[in-house]
């Protein structure tokens, strides 16, 4: 069972593959009764911790004899809490997950609880995972970085993941080449703070790695997961565009637009600087999809701050926004600040989500008569679904199997995603 982000999802796939190679039959269905449960936890909010505990208890109820292994961020930040649960047999943090099969087999032999959690602040080496086969056979996530040095006032992740560590570039290239050899056409580069890739390696930076990846024959698309807006410069975007393979979609980590709230969050940019970055992207990629995350109801957010946020998302013209009411996380600076009433948070969330829905429809309309490229990923109820390079979800009817094929065409109607797509033959 996997909770949390795309990095967690990647790491779960990697751990399942380790078990598969060791001769175990594996699956990813939390409802199926198993002899071994791996629960890869998230700890972004207190609610995430509670969900993790619920899955732990549910696993043991399903099979009281099963080995329950709790790994990941919650296990890292609260090892004593996890260890105290009778239902848990193995506690592992965010290091040495490549040894999980050995630990589980030791438990199966000795039937003794094992706790393996090390000090995350001392994690200095990137823990290598390599996945040969992912669930979706069209695009694959590739983890290139771990850790974060930003210490935003609301975020526990630097304590769960430790300082930034970058993956060896050659190892990254080899995994992507292996994926391409098995038919994958798109890779998504992911990590905890992808923008910091290479800072700990010396000369290489993220753009250098991307250029090397783009030279892999057979790879059609490169997509970036969430990036710090400060990564965006004219040189960076020009070099991205020159590869001819990087998708014109950027998930820029924003969180808020009021400079007062950005300072309270310990974000390292202003509203004006953020807007400058979006203008650079649009200068070179005018139809780029720009998506972001927004936290509403952060301590100190007044109505004026919320209006600034609403006006700013309209000004940028995001193609999609993800809205989260602020949830205090024990152990962070923001948890000790004066909190905003929950009803106000919910009202503001609803209002901002409505703005987001308008912006998404506007973005689809802007792209309606354009020639768009789609990588089709799967078939559902007679329609093939996929994404344009700028991240509009579309659906097309076809007599032939479109899975893992790239076609050009146009959006037929302005509607809620998936948008009807007409393939150009």
Secondary structure, 3 states (H helix, E strand, C coil): CECCCHHHHHHHHHHHHHHHHCCCCCCCCCCCCCCEEEEEECCCCHHHHHHHHHHHHHHHHHCCCCEEEEEEHHHHHCHHHHHCCCCCCEEECCCCHHHHHHHHHHHHHHCCCEEECCCHHHCCCCCCCCCCCCCCCCEEEEECEECCCCCCCCCCHHHHHCCCEECCHHHHHHHHHHHHHCCCCEEEEECCCHHHCCCCCCCCCHHHHHHHHHCCCCCCEEEECCEEHHHCCHHHHHHHHHHCCECCEEEEEEECCCHHHHHHCCCCCCHHHHHHHHHHHHHHCCCCEEEEEEEECCCCCCHHHHHHHHHHHHHHCCCEEEEEECCCCCCCHHHHCCCCCHHHHHHHHHHHHHHHHHHHHHHHHHCCCCCEEEEEEEEECCEEEEEECCCCEEEEECCCCCCCCEEEEEECCCCCCCEEEEECC
